[in-house]
C-alpha cells in the first residue's frame, strides 16, 4: 500500500500561505507530522486524534455553559417568596401602624438609624426645603395619633415591591395623601426600613 502523503502535503502547502508571524510555527508542527505518515492507517489515527480533540472541546464548552446556568439559578434562589411576604408585612406594620396610632408596630418596622426625608416647596418663596425625621420622632408622632385623623374609608395602603436583590429591597406605598418610597434591608433575618423618601399628593382643587 502506498503512503498517503497527498492529503498531508496539501495541508502543508496551505500552511505556507499563512501570515509571516505564524508560518514557522505551523510549518514546524506539520513538518513533524509528515514523516510519521507512512501509511493510511497512521493518517486515520491522526484524523481520529483531531476528532477526539474537537469532542473534548465540545464537552468543556458544555460544562462551562452549565456552570454559568447553575450559578444564575443559585443567585435566583437568594430571593425567595418568603422574603416578599416578610417585606410586605414590614411595609404594612409601617403604614397600618401609622393609621392606627400603634407605636409598637411602627417601631418594629423601622431600623433605629432610619431617615425619613422629603423635599417640599415654600409657597411664599417658591424655594425648596429639606425635611428630615428620625426613627424615634416618627414612632412618637405615631403614638400621638397623627394617623388617626385620616378617616378609615380614606386609609389607602397600596404596597408594591419595586425591586429586590439579596438583602436589599425598594417598596412603594400609595397612602391617603402621600406616596412613600421605602428602602429596606434584611437585618439579622428581619426586614427593616432604612430610609423613606416621600412626597405629598397634589391637593384636589375646590370646585
C-alpha positions in Angstrom: 0.0 0.0 0.0 1.4 3.4 -1.0 2.0 6.1 1.7 -0.9 8.5 2.0 1.2 11.7 1.5 -1.1 13.6 -0.9 -3.6 14.8 1.7 -0.8 15.8 4.2 1.2 17.6 1.5 -1.9 19.6 0.7 -2.2 20.7 4.3 1.5 21.5 4.3 1.1 23.7 1.2 -1.8 25.6 2.8 0.3 26.3 5.9 2.8 28.2 3.8 0.1 30.7 2.8 -0.5 31.9 6.4 0.9 35.2 7.7 4.7 35.5 8.4 4.2 35.7 12.2 2.7 32.2 12.3 4.3 30.5 9.3 7.4 29.0 11.0 5.4 27.5 13.9 2.7 26.0 11.7 5.4 24.7 9.2 7.3 23.0 12.0 4.2 21.5 13.5 3.0 20.0 10.3 6.5 19.0 9.2 6.9 17.0 12.4 3.7 15.0 11.4 4.6 14.4 7.8 7.5 11.8 8.4 5.1 9.7 10.6 2.5 9.4 7.8 3.9 6.2 6.3 0.6 4.5 5.8 -3.1 5.2 5.5 -3.5 3.6 9.0 -1.3 6.3 10.6 -3.2 9.0 8.8 -6.5 7.7 10.1 -5.0 7.7 13.6 -4.1 11.3 13.3 -7.5 12.3 12.0 -9.1 10.3 14.8 -7.0 12.2 17.3 -8.2 15.5 15.8 -11.8 14.4 16.0 -11.3 13.4 19.7 -9.9 16.9 20.4 -12.9 18.5 18.9 -15.2 16.3 21.0 -13.2 17.2 24.2 -13.6 20.9 23.3 -17.3 20.4 23.0 -17.5 18.8 26.4 -15.6 21.5 28.1 -17.8 24.2 26.4 -20.9 22.4 27.6 -19.6 22.2 31.2 -18.8 25.9 31.2 -22.3 26.8 30.0 -23.9 24.5 32.7 -21.7 26.2 35.3 -23.0 29.6 34.3 -26.6 28.5 34.3 -26.3 26.9 37.7 -24.7 30.0 39.1 -27.6 32.1 37.9 -30.0 29.6 39.4 -28.2 29.9 42.8 -28.5 33.7 42.7 -32.2 33.5 41.9 -32.7 31.2 44.9 -31.4 34.0 47.2 -34.7 35.9 46.7 -37.4 33.6 47.9 -41.2 34.2 48.0 -40.9 34.1 51.9 -38.9 37.3 51.6 -41.7 39.0 49.6 -44.2 38.1 52.4 -41.8 39.5 55.1 -41.2 42.7 53.1 -44.9 43.3 52.7 -45.5 42.7 56.4 -42.9 45.3 57.3 -44.5 47.8 55.0 -47.9 47.2 56.5 -46.6 47.5 60.0 -45.3 50.9 58.9 -48.4 52.3 57.2 -51.1 50.5 59.3 -49.2 51.3 62.5 -49.4 55.0 61.4 -53.1 54.9 60.7 -53.9 53.0 63.9 -51.6 55.1 66.2 -49.7 51.9 67.0 -46.2 52.9 68.0 -45.1 49.3 68.6 -45.9 48.3 65.0 -44.2 51.4 63.6 -41.1 50.8 65.8 -41.0 47.1 64.7 -40.8 48.2 61.1 -38.0 50.7 61.4 -34.3 50.4 61.7 -33.1 52.6 64.6 -31.0 54.7 62.1 -33.9 55.3 59.8 -34.1 58.7 58.0 -37.4 59.9 56.6 -37.0 62.8 54.2 -39.0 65.0 51.9 -38.2 67.9 49.7 -41.1 70.5 50.0 -41.6 73.9 48.4 -42.2 77.0 50.4 -45.4 78.5 49.0 -44.3 82.1 49.8 -40.7 82.0 48.4 -41.0 79.1 46.0 -37.7 77.7 47.3 -37.2 74.0 48.1 -36.9 72.9 51.7 -35.3 69.8 53.1 -37.4 68.0 55.8 -35.8 65.2 57.9 -37.3 62.9 60.6 -35.5 60.1 62.5 -36.9 56.8 63.7 -37.8 57.8 67.2 -39.5 61.0 66.1 -41.7 59.0 63.7 -42.6 56.5 66.4 -43.5 59.3 68.7 -45.7 61.0 66.1 -47.4 57.7 65.5 -48.2 57.3 69.3 -49.5 60.8 69.3 -52.2 59.7 66.9 -51.3 61.7 63.8 -52.5 58.9 61.5 -55.8 58.5 63.3 -57.0 61.8 61.8 -57.4 60.1 58.5 -60.9 58.6 58.2 -61.0 54.8 57.8 -62.5 55.0 54.3 -59.5 57.1 53.2 -56.8 55.0 54.8 -55.2 53.9 51.5 -52.3 51.4 51.8 -51.3 50.0 48.4 -47.9 48.2 48.8 -45.8 47.4 45.8 -42.3 45.8 45.9 -40.5 47.7 43.1 -37.2 45.7 43.3 -35.4 43.2 45.4 -31.9 41.7 45.4 -30.5 39.5 48.2 -30.8 41.6 51.3 -32.0 44.9 49.8 -35.4 46.0 48.5 -37.3 49.1 47.4 -41.0 49.3 48.2 -43.7 51.9 47.1 -46.7 52.7 49.3 -49.6 54.7 48.0 -51.2 56.2 51.1 -54.2 58.6 51.5 -52.5 61.9 50.9 -48.9 60.9 50.1 -46.6 58.4 48.5 -43.7 56.7 50.3 -40.6 55.1 48.8 -39.1 52.7 51.3 -35.6 51.4 51.2 -35.4 48.1 53.2 -32.6 45.8 54.3 -32.6 42.4 55.9 -31.0 42.8 59.3 -30.4 39.7 61.4 -33.1 37.9 59.5 -35.7 40.6 59.7 -36.6 43.2 57.0 -36.3 46.8 58.3 -37.0 50.1 56.8 -33.7 52.0 56.5 -34.8 55.1 54.5 -38.0 56.7 53.4 -38.4 59.3 50.7 -41.9 60.7 50.5 -44.0 63.2 48.5 -47.4 64.7 49.1 -50.1 64.2 46.5 -51.5 67.4 44.9 -54.5 68.7 46.8 -57.8 68.5 44.8 -59.0 71.8 43.6 -62.1 73.2 45.2 -65.0 73.3 42.8 
